[in-house]
Amino acid sequence: MAKKTAGTGAPETGSTSQATAQRIPAAQRRELILEAATGVFAERGYAGSTTDQVAKAAGISQPYVVRMFGTKETLFLEALDRAQGKLLRAFRDVIAAYDAGELAEELQHLDPAAGSGRPEQLKQLMAIAYADLVADRGILMMLMQAFVAGHEPAIGARAREGFLDIYRLVRDEAGLSPETSRDFLAQGMLMNTLIGIRLPEVYEQDETAEELLECTLRSKLPMVLKASKAQRRAGWG
């Protein structure tokens, strides 16, 4: 059956989709497919996803996706690299801005009891940056799906490499101790877990859920709840 082009009501044939794809620069096409793949893999996991589902989400023909990426595994790995890259860039942007003295206003809102040294302040600032990524639920869930698929040799190797890259960044570039780096990563994994099990959806319905979300997300909770509602309206699950 011919697919309708969004917003036009006109049927889109495979050749029309291919012609549209050819008019888009290659780098933009690749990003479009990887963004769609992130959403599909984030919701369905590696085993439950197909290149056809990614193609439909991107509005591009399935043969075109296969020609560009080859296998589903390669597509998953590139989507994982994209997610990890966004996370690393977010942390490095915070570190660079802090070292350049550009975060005076943000520093005023930090908890002074957590410490006033560079590592202590960067830990708080990076936690805020991490919480900001919740608005793009696909990024965090893509990372979680990679951990779940860690038994797949290629995916497991890439997930381990990426996780250690994050650890090295917070330890070496932000200057956190190994123990503090561990606690920082543990906090991030807890946030991922709460988002993965959709706990924000039962906020105000369960007192225990409220307590856990509030003590984990703190000032970022309103943003997370807003993002959760927006994602439900958009049809995430």
Salt bridges, closest charged atoms under 4 A:
GLU12 OE1 - LYS3 NZ 3.61
GLU31 OE2 - ARG82 NH2 2.81
GLU43 OE2 - ARG137 NH1 2.51
GLU43 OE1 - ARG198 NH2 2.97
ASP52 OD2 - LYS56 NZ 3.38
GLU78 OE1 - ARG30 NH1 2.78
ASP81 OD2 - ARG158 NH1 2.61
ASP99 OD1 - ARG118 NE 2.93
ASP132 OD1 - LYS220 NZ 2.54
GLU152 OE2 - HIS151 NE2 3.71
ASP165 OD1 - ARG168 NH2 2.84
ASP172 OD1 - ARG171 NE 2.64
GLU173 OE2 - ARG92 NH2 2.82
ASP183 OD1 - ARG182 NE 3.02
GLU201 OE2 - ARG198 NH1 3.31
